[in-house]
């Protein structure tokens, strides 16, 4: 993997760049659709490529480990071949999923003991095992195993959790360096900054992660319930420390406004389930605000779904029809809404790149934020 910065904004930390991987080029800043279990819910791979024009998608180690399992993925020749996706893939290590199983997991210096949410079977994830699983998956970007600190938490808990994450990272890097990819191409291993909302812990963690000298770095443990102002403050602290010449990935964030603010603070890569999950529940994001398709106001509105949208679904279907599908629980409604929202998110980061290149990003962001937050 190589990363080249093309243009920097004069009034913020925003920048455009290019990530070169075995499976293709990624223009940054970029949004990654979430394909947790080898599929972006309700969206066909062809639509991801041809309409949404996704440059990279995300899978999840925890879910893929449980289903379909490593034997099936290995037999297919890796996740790319298994799901017929020829562009880059990033896999989350499963740390957040194990964290979410609080009642069914136990952390120790060794790793995380947990029970499957599917059938209750018991497993142990160690930093080494998580590397091995992601080697089998064959993702282009593989994440270090970490603990996602809950919010709120005591500072002592956050400190202890951060040190556990750091010790797991050292073991994960060792296994990564002593192992090789299984499918004839290199993989990139990404450490994760933790430290909750304590600026001194975030700075300490960022220093430690930067000292590891990996090709890219991630920021985790945010957008877990803390006020957005605290999230932005932590990003500002961390991105002053993480190497400028390496890509920065903000995990699990977020709303369109979160993404623009993250770009302004120097983030290059984003993912979030929001465009697909909220879409399935009838929430559509547009450049003029948010539409709740369950509202009565759309019932007899026969205008195009989104006159300014970039997807074919925006032109071919009316608001009234999509509302009917959503309120009736028809699967096509989830599909149309997911395609629309993913198109919007990819348009948003693409437009941000254009504005950075033109030297107009900060003014454009200032004009967009109020509109993106409004309800239509």
C-alpha positions, -999 to +999 in steps of 0.1 A: +000+000+000+012+035-008-004+068+001+002+101-017-012+135-006-024+156-035-038+188-021-042+204+013-068+229+024-054+263+036-080+269+063-083+234+078-065+200+080-085+186+051-065+170+023-070+149-008-049+118-015-046+085-033-042+050-018-027+024-041-035-012-032-033-045-050-071-044-057-072-008-070-068+029-063-088+047-036-092+085-038-093+101-003-112+113+016-134+082+011-164+066+026-165+028+029-199+010+027-202-015+055-205-051+042-203-068+076-211-104+066-197-103+030-226-082+018-237-046+019-273-052+031-299-048+003-273-038-023-260-059-051-222-058-059-230-046-094-248-016-080-219-009-056-196-009-086-216+007-114-240+031-097-226+038-062-191+036-075-177+024-042-139+022-041-136+000-010-160-018+013-157-030+049-162-066+063-161-078+099-138-104+113-161-115+141-191-121+119-172-137+091-154-160+115-187-172+128-205-174+095-196-187+069-163-196+087-127-196+077-128-230+060-154-217+035-137-184+028-103-201+025-118-227+001-131-199-021-096-183-022-103-154+001-132-130+007-127-111-026-134-142-046-160-156-022-182-125-027-170-116-062-157-082-052-126-071-071-119-038-053-102-033-019-117-046+014-110-035+049-118-058+078-126-046+113-109-069+138-141-077+158-131-057+188-162-035+187-185-066+183-169-084+212-172-051+232-209-051+224-213-086+239-206-072+274-227-098+291-211-126+272-175-118+271-145-116+295-113-097+288-078-107+300-043-099+290-045-131+269-074-119+248-112-119+248-133-149+257-168-146+243-200-165+234-214-165+199-245-144+195-257-171+171-256-203+191-238-195+224-206-214+214-175-202+232-144-188+215-112-169+224-099-141+203-062-132+208-043-106+189-025-133+171-056-152+162-073-121+148-043-116+125-045-152+114-082-149+106-077-117+086-049-134+067-074-161+057-100-135+048-074-117+027-085-081+033-064-053+019-065-035+052-066-055+084-073-040+119-054-046+151-075-063+179-085-037+205-110-030+232-135-003+223-138+017+255-174+024+266-188+058+272-190+071+298-162+054+318-139+063+346-105+075+336-088+045+353-108+022+332-100+041+300-063+041+309-062+003+317-082-004+285-058+017+264-028-002+278-044-035+271-050-024+235-014-013+232-001-046+246-024-065+222-011-043+193+025-052+200+016-089+198-005-084+167+023-065+149+047-094+158+024-120+143+017-098+113+054-094+106+062-131+110+033-142+087+025-137+051-005-131+029-021-162+015-033-150-019-002-134-035-006-098-024+004-077+006-019-066+033-018-034+054-021-037+092-036-008+110-032+001+147-061+018+165-058+049+188-080+046+220-083+066+252-120+075+254-126+113+257-095+120+279-072+142+258-040+132+277-048+095+271-056+101+235-023+119+230-005+091+248-022+065+226-015+084+194+021+087+203+023+050+209+005+041+177+027+065+156+058+050+171+049+016+156+056+028+121+028+010+104+015+021+069-018+035+081-035+043+114-070+043+128-089+061+155-114+041+174-137+043+205-155+074+192-192+079+182-201+055+211-224+080+228-202+110+236-212+145+225-199+154+190-179+183+205-159+158+225-154+136+195-141+165+174-118+176+203-103+141+204-097+141+167-079+174+169-056+160+196-049+128+178-044+141+143-018+166+155+003+135+165-004+108+139+020+110+109+007+134+083+020+113+054+000+082+064-038+077+060-060+081+090-092+061+094-120+072+118-139+041+126-177+039+127-184+076+120-210+088+111-235+113+100-229+135+069-220+164+092-196+142+112-179+132+080-174+168+068-161+178+103-138+148+103-124+157+069-117+192+081-098+177+111-076+156+088-094+122+085-090+103+052-112+072+056-147+067+071-172+039+075-207+037+091-238+016+089-260+047+090-267+051+053-279+015+050-294+010+084-312+043+085-322+038+049-340+005+057-359+025+083-370+051+058-345+079+065-329+094+034-300+118+034-298+145+008-277+176+001-307+197+012-315+178+044-330+146+058-363+130+046-383+107+067-401+087+041-427+075+066-441+110+070-476+116+056-463+146+036-447+123+010-478+101+005-490+118-026-458+135-037-451+121-072-420+141-078-387+123-082-372+108-050-343+133-051-341+158-080-304+165-072-295+129-065-268+111-085-283+076-085-307+061-111-332+054-082-334+092-075-348+097-110-368+066-117-389+064-085-412+090-068-413+100-032-449+086-030-438+052-043-408+049-020-430+059+009-454+032+000-427+006-002-412+016+032-445+018+051-455-015+036-423-032+046-414-041+010-378-051+005-375-030-026-380+000-003-349-009+017-330-015-015-339+019-031-332+038+002-298+020+007-287+027-028-298+064-025-280+069+008-248+052-003-248+073-035-252+104-014-224+095+010-200+088-019-212+120-036-204+139-003-168+127+000-163+132-038-176+167-036-154+174-006-124+162-027-133+187-054-137+215-030-103+208-014-087+208-048-104+241-057-094+257-024-130+263-014-136+234+011-140+255+043-165+279+028-184+250+012-185+230+044-198+260+063-227+263+038-235+226+038-235+218+075-268+236+083-286+221+053-274+185+060-288+187+096-322+200+086-354+180+084-374+182+051 
